Amino acid sequence: MTVAGSYFGLGEVVDRMLLNHLLKIFTALGIYAESFEKPFLECAYEFHTRLQEKHNRCLIYLDASTRKPLIATAKKQLLERHIPAILDK
């Protein structure tokens, strides 16, 4: 892993600086919205839909006592571990 890299998805390493530069090039060329933003937002929508489906399954299958620990775990994975990177910006 490079200093500028971070893990993304299933253990993939992403070079943050390279990604940042590529997105700036897309913006300069006027293709950011169509080539990156639109597909990115579509994926984000799909991801949110899957999360909602999983949430609904949890409500059906799991005991109510599991809800709080499950939310705490999700919060930690989705938010807390990214706080330093967010605060750096």
Gaussian input, Z-matrix of N, CA and C with variables (Angstrom, degrees):
# hf/3-21g

backbone

0 1
 N
 C     1     B1
 C     2     B2     1     A1
 N     3     B3     2     A2     1     D1
 C     4     B4     3     A3     2     D2
 C     5     B5     4     A4     3     D3
 N     6     B6     5     A5     4     D4
 C     7     B7     6     A6     5     D5
 C     8     B8     7     A7     6     D6
 N     9     B9     8     A8     7     D7
 C    10    B10     9     A9     8     D8
 C    11    B11    10    A10     9     D9
 N    12    B12    11    A11    10    D10
 C    13    B13    12    A12    11    D11
 C    14    B14    13    A13    12    D12
 N    15    B15    14    A14    13    D13
 C    16    B16    15    A15    14    D14
 C    17    B17    16    A16    15    D15
 N    18    B18    17    A17    16    D16
 C    19    B19    18    A18    17    D17
 C    20    B20    19    A19    18    D18
 N    21    B21    20    A20    19    D19
 C    22    B22    21    A21    20    D20
 C    23    B23    22    A22    21    D21
 N    24    B24    23    A23    22    D22
 C    25    B25    24    A24    23    D23
 C    26    B26    25    A25    24    D24
 N    27    B27    26    A26    25    D25
 C    28    B28    27    A27    26    D26
 C    29    B29    28    A28    27    D27
 N    30    B30    29    A29    28    D28
 C    31    B31    30    A30    29    D29
 C    32    B32    31    A31    30    D30
 N    33    B33    32    A32    31    D31
 C    34    B34    33    A33    32    D32
 C    35    B35    34    A34    33    D33
 N    36    B36    35    A35    34    D34
 C    37    B37    36    A36    35    D35
 C    38    B38    37    A37    36    D36
 N    39    B39    38    A38    37    D37
 C    40    B40    39    A39    38    D38
 C    41    B41    40    A40    39    D39
 N    42    B42    41    A41    40    D40
 C    43    B43    42    A42    41    D41
 C    44    B44    43    A43    42    D42
 N    45    B45    44    A44    43    D43
 C    46    B46    45    A45    44    D44
 C    47    B47    46    A46    45    D45
 N    48    B48    47    A47    46    D46
 C    49    B49    48    A48    47    D47
 C    50    B50    49    A49    48    D48
 N    51    B51    50    A50    49    D49
 C    52    B52    51    A51    50    D50
 C    53    B53    52    A52    51    D51
 N    54    B54    53    A53    52    D52
 C    55    B55    54    A54    53    D53
 C    56    B56    55    A55    54    D54
 N    57    B57    56    A56    55    D55
 C    58    B58    57    A57    56    D56
 C    59    B59    58    A58    57    D57
 N    60    B60    59    A59    58    D58
 C    61    B61    60    A60    59    D59
 C    62    B62    61    A61    60    D60
 N    63    B63    62    A62    61    D61
 C    64    B64    63    A63    62    D62
 C    65    B65    64    A64    63    D63
 N    66    B66    65    A65    64    D64
 C    67    B67    66    A66    65    D65
 C    68    B68    67    A67    66    D66
 N    69    B69    68    A68    67    D67
 C    70    B70    69    A69    68    D68
 C    71    B71    70    A70    69    D69
 N    72    B72    71    A71    70    D70
 C    73    B73    72    A72    71    D71
 C    74    B74    73    A73    72    D72
 N    75    B75    74    A74    73    D73
 C    76    B76    75    A75    74    D74
 C    77    B77    76    A76    75    D75
 N    78    B78    77    A77    76    D76
 C    79    B79    78    A78    77    D77
 C    80    B80    79    A79    78    D78
 N    81    B81    80    A80    79    D79
 C    82    B82    81    A81    80    D80
 C    83    B83    82    A82    81    D81
 N    84    B84    83    A83    82    D82
 C    85    B85    84    A84    83    D83
 C    86    B86    85    A85    84    D84
 N    87    B87    86    A86    85    D85
 C    88    B88    87    A87    86    D86
 C    89    B89    88    A88    87    D87
 N    90    B90    89    A89    88    D88
 C    91    B91    90    A90    89    D89
 C    92    B92    91    A91    90    D90
 N    93    B93    92    A92    91    D91
 C    94    B94    93    A93    92    D92
 C    95    B95    94    A94    93    D93
 N    96    B96    95    A95    94    D94
 C    97    B97    96    A96    95    D95
 C    98    B98    97    A97    96    D96
 N    99    B99    98    A98    97    D97
 C   100   B100    99    A99    98    D98
 C   101   B101   100   A100    99    D99
 N   102   B102   101   A101   100   D100
 C   103   B103   102   A102   101   D101
 C   104   B104   103   A103   102   D102
 N   105   B105   104   A104   103   D103
 C   106   B106   105   A105   104   D104
 C   107   B107   106   A106   105   D105
 N   108   B108   107   A107   106   D106
 C   109   B109   108   A108   107   D107
 C   110   B110   109   A109   108   D108
 N   111   B111   110   A110   109   D109
 C   112   B112   111   A111   110   D110
 C   113   B113   112   A112   111   D111
 N   114   B114   113   A113   112   D112
 C   115   B115   114   A114   113   D113
 C   116   B116   115   A115   114   D114
 N   117   B117   116   A116   115   D115
 C   118   B118   117   A117   116   D116
 C   119   B119   118   A118   117   D117
 N   120   B120   119   A119   118   D118
 C   121   B121   120   A120   119   D119
 C   122   B122   121   A121   120   D120
 N   123   B123   122   A122   121   D121
 C   124   B124   123   A123   122   D122
 C   125   B125   124   A124   123   D123
 N   126   B126   125   A125   124   D124
 C   127   B127   126   A126   125   D125
 C   128   B128   127   A127   126   D126
 N   129   B129   128   A128   127   D127
 C   130   B130   129   A129   128   D128
 C   131   B131   130   A130   129   D129
 N   132   B132   131   A131   130   D130
 C   133   B133   132   A132   131   D131
 C   134   B134   133   A133   132   D132
 N   135   B135   134   A134   133   D133
 C   136   B136   135   A135   134   D134
 C   137   B137   136   A136   135   D135
 N   138   B138   137   A137   136   D136
 C   139   B139   138   A138   137   D137
 C   140   B140   139   A139   138   D138
 N   141   B141   140   A140   139   D139
 C   142   B142   141   A141   140   D140
 C   143   B143   142   A142   141   D141
 N   144   B144   143   A143   142   D142
 C   145   B145   144   A144   143   D143
 C   146   B146   145   A145   144   D144
 N   147   B147   146   A146   145   D145
 C   148   B148   147   A147   146   D146
 C   149   B149   148   A148   147   D147
 N   150   B150   149   A149   148   D148
 C   151   B151   150   A150   149   D149
 C   152   B152   151   A151   150   D150
 N   153   B153   152   A152   151   D151
 C   154   B154   153   A153   152   D152
 C   155   B155   154   A154   153   D153
 N   156   B156   155   A155   154   D154
 C   157   B157   156   A156   155   D155
 C   158   B158   157   A157   156   D156
 N   159   B159   158   A158   157   D157
 C   160   B160   159   A159   158   D158
 C   161   B161   160   A160   159   D159
 N   162   B162   161   A161   160   D160
 C   163   B163   162   A162   161   D161
 C   164   B164   163   A163   162   D162
 N   165   B165   164   A164   163   D163
 C   166   B166   165   A165   164   D164
 C   167   B167   166   A166   165   D165
 N   168   B168   167   A167   166   D166
 C   169   B169   168   A168   167   D167
 C   170   B170   169   A169   168   D168
 N   171   B171   170   A170   169   D169
 C   172   B172   171   A171   170   D170
 C   173   B173   172   A172   171   D171
 N   174   B174   173   A173   172   D172
 C   175   B175   174   A174   173   D173
 C   176   B176   175   A175   174   D174
 N   177   B177   176   A176   175   D175
 C   178   B178   177   A177   176   D176
 C   179   B179   178   A178   177   D177
 N   180   B180   179   A179   178   D178
 C   181   B181   180   A180   179   D179
 C   182   B182   181   A181   180   D180
 N   183   B183   182   A182   181   D181
 C   184   B184   183   A183   182   D182
 C   185   B185   184   A184   183   D183
 N   186   B186   185   A185   184   D184
 C   187   B187   186   A186   185   D185
 C   188   B188   187   A187   186   D186
 N   189   B189   188   A188   187   D187
 C   190   B190   189   A189   188   D188
 C   191   B191   190   A190   189   D189
 N   192   B192   191   A191   190   D190
 C   193   B193   192   A192   191   D191
 C   194   B194   193   A193   192   D192
 N   195   B195   194   A194   193   D193
 C   196   B196   195   A195   194   D194
 C   197   B197   196   A196   195   D195
 N   198   B198   197   A197   196   D196
 C   199   B199   198   A198   197   D197
 C   200   B200   199   A199   198   D198
 N   201   B201   200   A200   199   D199
 C   202   B202   201   A201   200   D200
 C   203   B203   202   A202   201   D201
 N   204   B204   203   A203   202   D202
 C   205   B205   204   A204   203   D203
 C   206   B206   205   A205   204   D204
 N   207   B207   206   A206   205   D205
 C   208   B208   207   A207   206   D206
 C   209   B209   208   A208   207   D207
 N   210   B210   209   A209   208   D208
 C   211   B211   210   A210   209   D209
 C   212   B212   211   A211   210   D210
 N   213   B213   212   A212   211   D211
 C   214   B214   213   A213   212   D212
 C   215   B215   214   A214   213   D213
 N   216   B216   215   A215   214   D214
 C   217   B217   216   A216   215   D215
 C   218   B218   217   A217   216   D216
 N   219   B219   218   A218   217   D217
 C   220   B220   219   A219   218   D218
 C   221   B221   220   A220   219   D219
 N   222   B222   221   A221   220   D220
 C   223   B223   222   A222   221   D221
 C   224   B224   223   A223   222   D222
 N   225   B225   224   A224   223   D223
 C   226   B226   225   A225   224   D224
 C   227   B227   226   A226   225   D225
 N   228   B228   227   A227   226   D226
 C   229   B229   228   A228   227   D227
 C   230   B230   229   A229   228   D228
 N   231   B231   230   A230   229   D229
 C   232   B232   231   A231   230   D230
 C   233   B233   232   A232   231   D231
 N   234   B234   233   A233   232   D232
 C   235   B235   234   A234   233   D233
 C   236   B236   235   A235   234   D234
 N   237   B237   236   A236   235   D235
 C   238   B238   237   A237   236   D236
 C   239   B239   238   A238   237   D237
 N   240   B240   239   A239   238   D238
 C   241   B241   240   A240   239   D239
 C   242   B242   241   A241   240   D240
 N   243   B243   242   A242   241   D241
 C   244   B244   243   A243   242   D242
 C   245   B245   244   A244   243   D243
 N   246   B246   245   A245   244   D244
 C   247   B247   246   A246   245   D245
 C   248   B248   247   A247   246   D246
 N   249   B249   248   A248   247   D247
 C   250   B250   249   A249   248   D248
 C   251   B251   250   A250   249   D249
 N   252   B252   251   A251   250   D250
 C   253   B253   252   A252   251   D251
 C   254   B254   253   A253   252   D252
 N   255   B255   254   A254   253   D253
 C   256   B256   255   A255   254   D254
 C   257   B257   256   A256   255   D255
 N   258   B258   257   A257   256   D256
 C   259   B259   258   A258   257   D257
 C   260   B260   259   A259   258   D258
 N   261   B261   260   A260   259   D259
 C   262   B262   261   A261   260   D260
 C   263   B263   262   A262   261   D261
 N   264   B264   263   A263   262   D262
 C   265   B265   264   A264   263   D263
 C   266   B266   265   A265   264   D264

   B1=1.4532
   B2=1.5165
   B3=1.3064
   B4=1.4512
   B5=1.5157
   B6=1.3130
   B7=1.4723
   B8=1.5172
   B9=1.3271
   B10=1.4593
   B11=1.5263
   B12=1.3204
   B13=1.4565
   B14=1.5103
   B15=1.2998
   B16=1.4548
   B17=1.5162
   B18=1.3201
   B19=1.4553
   B20=1.5121
   B21=1.3130
   B22=1.4497
   B23=1.5127
   B24=1.2940
   B25=1.4558
   B26=1.5070
   B27=1.3073
   B28=1.4532
   B29=1.5243
   B30=1.3109
   B31=1.4474
   B32=1.5097
   B33=1.3191
   B34=1.4560
   B35=1.5255
   B36=1.3157
   B37=1.4538
   B38=1.5172
   B39=1.3302
   B40=1.4518
   B41=1.5203
   B42=1.3177
   B43=1.4554
   B44=1.5269
   B45=1.3103
   B46=1.4628
   B47=1.5227
   B48=1.3140
   B49=1.4649
   B50=1.5304
   B51=1.3152
   B52=1.4590
   B53=1.5224
   B54=1.3128
   B55=1.4568
   B56=1.5218
   B57=1.3220
   B58=1.4623
   B59=1.5247
   B60=1.3277
   B61=1.4611
   B62=1.5272
   B63=1.3169
   B64=1.4580
   B65=1.5243
   B66=1.3253
   B67=1.4631
   B68=1.5266
   B69=1.3364
   B70=1.4692
   B71=1.5306
   B72=1.3224
   B73=1.4646
   B74=1.5238
   B75=1.3363
   B76=1.4655
   B77=1.5292
   B78=1.3409
   B79=1.4615
   B80=1.5212
   B81=1.3327
   B82=1.4698
   B83=1.5302
   B84=1.3197
   B85=1.4607
   B86=1.5303
   B87=1.3199
   B88=1.4616
   B89=1.5164
   B90=1.3297
   B91=1.4697
   B92=1.5285
   B93=1.3290
   B94=1.4657
   B95=1.5315
   B96=1.3394
   B97=1.4723
   B98=1.5216
   B99=1.3240
   B100=1.4613
   B101=1.5284
   B102=1.3298
   B103=1.4656
   B104=1.5193
   B105=1.3364
   B106=1.4560
   B107=1.5198
   B108=1.3220
   B109=1.4695
   B110=1.5286
   B111=1.3131
   B112=1.4718
   B113=1.5338
   B114=1.3626
   B115=1.4713
   B116=1.5298
   B117=1.3273
   B118=1.4609
   B119=1.5243
   B120=1.3287
   B121=1.4648
   B122=1.5274
   B123=1.3291
   B124=1.4675
   B125=1.5304
   B126=1.3254
   B127=1.4716
   B128=1.5212
   B129=1.3319
   B130=1.4635
   B131=1.5272
   B132=1.3333
   B133=1.4660
   B134=1.5275
   B135=1.3351
   B136=1.4663
   B137=1.5295
   B138=1.3322
   B139=1.4612
   B140=1.5250
   B141=1.3242
   B142=1.4671
   B143=1.5231
   B144=1.3210
   B145=1.4695
   B146=1.5226
   B147=1.3465
   B148=1.4681
   B149=1.5200
   B150=1.3312
   B151=1.4659
   B152=1.5191
   B153=1.3181
   B154=1.4647
   B155=1.5246
   B156=1.3332
   B157=1.4637
   B158=1.5241
   B159=1.3259
   B160=1.4665
   B161=1.5327
   B162=1.3171
   B163=1.4645
   B164=1.5271
   B165=1.3188
   B166=1.4689
   B167=1.5264
   B168=1.3502
   B169=1.4617
   B170=1.5173
   B171=1.3193
   B172=1.4680
   B173=1.5235
   B174=1.3288
   B175=1.4711
   B176=1.5266
   B177=1.3267
   B178=1.4609
   B179=1.5274
   B180=1.3449
   B181=1.4574
   B182=1.5222
   B183=1.3166
   B184=1.4625
   B185=1.5219
   B186=1.3007
   B187=1.4589
   B188=1.5269
   B189=1.3177
   B190=1.4613
   B191=1.5328
   B192=1.3288
   B193=1.4653
   B194=1.5384
   B195=1.3133
   B196=1.4659
   B197=1.5276
   B198=1.3121
   B199=1.4680
   B200=1.5252
   B201=1.3296
   B202=1.4669
   B203=1.5306
   B204=1.3415
   B205=1.4697
   B206=1.5313
   B207=1.3187
   B208=1.4556
   B209=1.5272
   B210=1.3181
   B211=1.4688
   B212=1.5223
   B213=1.3275
   B214=1.4669
   B215=1.5193
   B216=1.3255
   B217=1.4616
   B218=1.5221
   B219=1.3160
   B220=1.4667
   B221=1.5216
   B222=1.3160
   B223=1.4617
   B224=1.5301
   B225=1.3187
   B226=1.4579
   B227=1.5274
   B228=1.3309
   B229=1.4578
   B230=1.5187
   B231=1.3223
   B232=1.4579
   B233=1.5220
   B234=1.3319
   B235=1.4532
   B236=1.5170
   B237=1.3164
   B238=1.4623
   B239=1.5198
   B240=1.3085
   B241=1.4589
   B242=1.5231
   B243=1.3385
   B244=1.4619
   B245=1.5286
   B246=1.3243
   B247=1.4605
   B248=1.5299
   B249=1.3505
   B250=1.4667
   B251=1.5332
   B252=1.3233
   B253=1.4688
   B254=1.5282
   B255=1.3177
   B256=1.4706
   B257=1.5162
   B258=1.3138
   B259=1.4581
   B260=1.5190
   B261=1.3394
   B262=1.4626
   B263=1.5171
   B264=1.3090
   B265=1.4716
   B266=1.4820
   A1=108.91
   A2=117.05
   A3=121.14
   A4=109.79
   A5=115.76
   A6=119.83
   A7=110.45
   A8=116.20
   A9=120.53
   A10=112.30
   A11=117.75
   A12=120.99
   A13=112.72
   A14=114.89
   A15=120.83
   A16=107.76
   A17=115.20
   A18=119.31
   A19=109.89
   A20=114.80
   A21=121.13
   A22=107.77
   A23=116.18
   A24=119.43
   A25=112.30
   A26=116.18
   A27=122.21
   A28=111.41
   A29=116.75
   A30=120.85
   A31=114.64
   A32=117.88
   A33=120.55
   A34=109.32
   A35=116.31
   A36=120.32
   A37=108.60
   A38=115.84
   A39=121.76
   A40=108.48
   A41=116.43
   A42=121.98
   A43=106.85
   A44=116.84
   A45=121.89
   A46=112.65
   A47=116.62
   A48=120.07
   A49=110.39
   A50=116.99
   A51=120.60
   A52=110.03
   A53=116.91
   A54=121.11
   A55=110.49
   A56=116.90
   A57=121.56
   A58=110.96
   A59=116.77
   A60=121.09
   A61=111.69
   A62=116.49
   A63=120.08
   A64=111.84
   A65=116.09
   A66=119.21
   A67=110.92
   A68=117.55
   A69=120.62
   A70=110.46
   A71=117.19
   A72=120.85
   A73=109.86
   A74=116.99
   A75=120.96
   A76=110.18
   A77=116.01
   A78=120.60
   A79=110.27
   A80=117.07
   A81=121.35
   A82=111.67
   A83=117.09
   A84=121.46
   A85=112.77
   A86=115.95
   A87=119.89
   A88=113.68
   A89=116.97
   A90=120.00
   A91=112.79
   A92=116.49
   A93=120.70
   A94=111.65
   A95=115.82
   A96=119.73
   A97=111.76
   A98=116.93
   A99=119.99
   A100=112.78
   A101=116.87
   A102=120.19
   A103=114.34
   A104=117.14
   A105=118.66
   A106=112.86
   A107=116.72
   A108=120.09
   A109=112.60
   A110=117.16
   A111=120.32
   A112=111.22
   A113=119.33
   A114=118.64
   A115=112.92
   A116=116.48
   A117=120.18
   A118=110.98
   A119=116.78
   A120=120.40
   A121=111.60
   A122=116.91
   A123=120.11
   A124=110.30
   A125=116.38
   A126=120.32
   A127=110.84
   A128=116.48
   A129=120.38
   A130=110.23
   A131=116.44
   A132=120.62
   A133=110.59
   A134=115.87
   A135=120.63
   A136=110.99
   A137=115.97
   A138=120.72
   A139=110.64
   A140=116.80
   A141=120.99
   A142=110.61
   A143=116.63
   A144=121.01
   A145=110.64
   A146=116.10
   A147=119.55
   A148=111.38
   A149=116.63
   A150=119.17
   A151=110.83
   A152=116.52
   A153=120.53
   A154=110.32
   A155=117.10
   A156=120.72
   A157=110.74
   A158=116.78
   A159=120.41
   A160=110.53
   A161=116.22
   A162=120.40
   A163=110.10
   A164=116.43
   A165=120.48
   A166=111.30
   A167=117.02
   A168=119.94
   A169=110.98
   A170=116.17
   A171=119.83
   A172=110.87
   A173=116.23
   A174=119.68
   A175=111.17
   A176=116.43
   A177=121.01
   A178=111.60
   A179=117.14
   A180=120.83
   A181=116.05
   A182=118.06
   A183=119.41
   A184=112.14
   A185=114.85
   A186=120.64
   A187=108.69
   A188=117.11
   A189=122.24
   A190=112.41
   A191=117.47
   A192=120.36
   A193=112.78
   A194=117.05
   A195=121.61
   A196=111.45
   A197=117.26
   A198=121.48
   A199=112.78
   A200=117.90
   A201=120.32
   A202=112.72
   A203=119.55
   A204=118.30
   A205=112.66
   A206=117.10
   A207=120.52
   A208=111.16
   A209=116.94
   A210=120.97
   A211=110.34
   A212=117.00
   A213=120.67
   A214=111.21
   A215=116.87
   A216=121.26
   A217=110.97
   A218=117.56
   A219=121.49
   A220=110.84
   A221=116.49
   A222=121.66
   A223=110.63
   A224=115.63
   A225=120.05
   A226=110.81
   A227=117.18
   A228=121.29
   A229=112.81
   A230=117.19
   A231=120.35
   A232=113.86
   A233=117.78
   A234=119.72
   A235=114.55
   A236=116.42
   A237=120.61
   A238=114.06
   A239=117.46
   A240=118.53
   A241=112.37
   A242=117.67
   A243=121.96
   A244=113.12
   A245=117.71
   A246=121.39
   A247=112.59
   A248=120.19
   A249=118.30
   A250=113.26
   A251=117.17
   A252=120.35
   A253=110.76
   A254=116.35
   A255=120.73
   A256=110.00
   A257=117.32
   A258=121.47
   A259=112.59
   A260=117.07
   A261=120.46
   A262=111.91
   A263=116.47
   A264=120.00
   A265=108.38
   D1=134.84
   D2=177.44
   D3=-81.23
   D4=165.03
   D5=178.46
   D6=-60.73
   D7=-38.11
   D8=-178.31
   D9=-83.30
   D10=-3.46
   D11=-175.39
   D12=-89.45
   D13=164.24
   D14=173.98
   D15=-151.11
   D16=161.29
   D17=178.86
   D18=-78.27
   D19=140.41
   D20=-178.18
   D21=-138.45
   D22=132.69
   D23=176.91
   D24=66.45
   D25=-128.65
   D26=-174.33
   D27=-94.19
   D28=60.25
   D29=176.80
   D30=82.44
   D31=7.25
   D32=177.91
   D33=-74.11
   D34=142.77
   D35=177.27
   D36=-99.34
   D37=131.48
   D38=-179.39
   D39=-115.70
   D40=131.99
   D41=175.43
   D42=-83.58
   D43=104.66
   D44=-175.25
   D45=-60.78
   D46=-41.96
   D47=-178.89
   D48=-64.38
   D49=-43.01
   D50=178.76
   D51=-61.53
   D52=-46.58
   D53=179.30
   D54=-60.29
   D55=-43.96
   D56=178.83
   D57=-59.65
   D58=-45.17
   D59=179.81
   D60=-65.39
   D61=-41.22
   D62=178.87
   D63=-62.18
   D64=-41.84
   D65=-179.98
   D66=-67.99
   D67=-33.87
   D68=175.63
   D69=-66.57
   D70=-38.20
   D71=176.60
   D72=-64.56
   D73=-44.16
   D74=177.42
   D75=-56.62
   D76=-43.85
   D77=179.87
   D78=-63.39
   D79=-47.19
   D80=-179.50
   D81=-60.70
   D82=-34.81
   D83=-179.96
   D84=-82.37
   D85=-7.28
   D86=179.92
   D87=76.45
   D88=21.37
   D89=-178.61
   D90=-115.31
   D91=6.70
   D92=-177.07
   D93=-58.21
   D94=-51.93
   D95=-174.31
   D96=-60.32
   D97=-46.66
   D98=-175.88
   D99=-78.97
   D100=-38.73
   D101=-174.16
   D102=-86.46
   D103=-26.65
   D104=-178.02
   D105=-122.53
   D106=-55.75
   D107=-171.80
   D108=-60.16
   D109=-46.86
   D110=-178.20
   D111=-60.92
   D112=-52.57
   D113=177.83
   D114=-62.55
   D115=-36.56
   D116=178.76
   D117=-61.48
   D118=-46.74
   D119=-179.94
   D120=-66.26
   D121=-34.40
   D122=176.30
   D123=-63.92
   D124=-42.41
   D125=177.98
   D126=-65.72
   D127=-39.98
   D128=179.24
   D129=-62.88
   D130=-40.92
   D131=177.90
   D132=-62.85
   D133=-45.26
   D134=179.18
   D135=-62.01
   D136=-42.37
   D137=178.70
   D138=-61.37
   D139=-45.19
   D140=179.53
   D141=-62.98
   D142=-40.00
   D143=178.28
   D144=-60.80
   D145=-44.35
   D146=178.24
   D147=-63.95
   D148=-39.13
   D149=177.32
   D150=-62.24
   D151=-41.40
   D152=179.65
   D153=-63.87
   D154=-40.67
   D155=177.59
   D156=-62.63
   D157=-42.03
   D158=178.94
   D159=-66.07
   D160=-39.12
   D161=177.19
   D162=-60.47
   D163=-45.46
   D164=179.78
   D165=-62.23
   D166=-39.81
   D167=177.04
   D168=-63.65
   D169=-39.40
   D170=179.09
   D171=-61.78
   D172=-40.97
   D173=179.03
   D174=-61.99
   D175=-34.85
   D176=-177.92
   D177=-78.21
   D178=-44.99
   D179=-169.30
   D180=-95.64
   D181=-31.52
   D182=-173.44
   D183=-93.27
   D184=152.59
   D185=174.75
   D186=-67.20
   D187=147.41
   D188=-177.89
   D189=-58.14
   D190=-27.44
   D191=-179.33
   D192=-67.70
   D193=-17.20
   D194=-179.52
   D195=-81.58
   D196=-17.69
   D197=-173.58
   D198=-58.28
   D199=-52.96
   D200=-176.80
   D201=-62.10
   D202=-47.99
   D203=177.89
   D204=-63.54
   D205=-34.45
   D206=178.89
   D207=-66.74
   D208=-43.49
   D209=177.56
   D210=-64.00
   D211=-40.92
   D212=178.32
   D213=-61.79
   D214=-41.32
   D215=178.41
   D216=-65.06
   D217=-45.77
   D218=178.96
   D219=-62.57
   D220=-42.93
   D221=179.08
   D222=-59.81
   D223=-43.85
   D224=179.68
   D225=-62.56
   D226=-45.16
   D227=-178.28
   D228=-70.51
   D229=-39.24
   D230=-174.72
   D231=-87.92
   D232=-27.63
   D233=-174.39
   D234=-119.34
   D235=-59.69
   D236=-169.94
   D237=-58.43
   D238=-38.52
   D239=-177.78
   D240=-71.98
   D241=-12.18
   D242=179.23
   D243=-101.90
   D244=-3.80
   D245=-177.48
   D246=-55.72
   D247=-46.85
   D248=179.55
   D249=-57.64
   D250=-41.45
   D251=179.95
   D252=-66.63
   D253=-38.58
   D254=179.10
   D255=-66.41
   D256=-44.63
   D257=-179.10
   D258=-67.35
   D259=-29.25
   D260=177.43
   D261=-65.40
   D262=-25.29
   D263=-179.27
   D264=-89.54

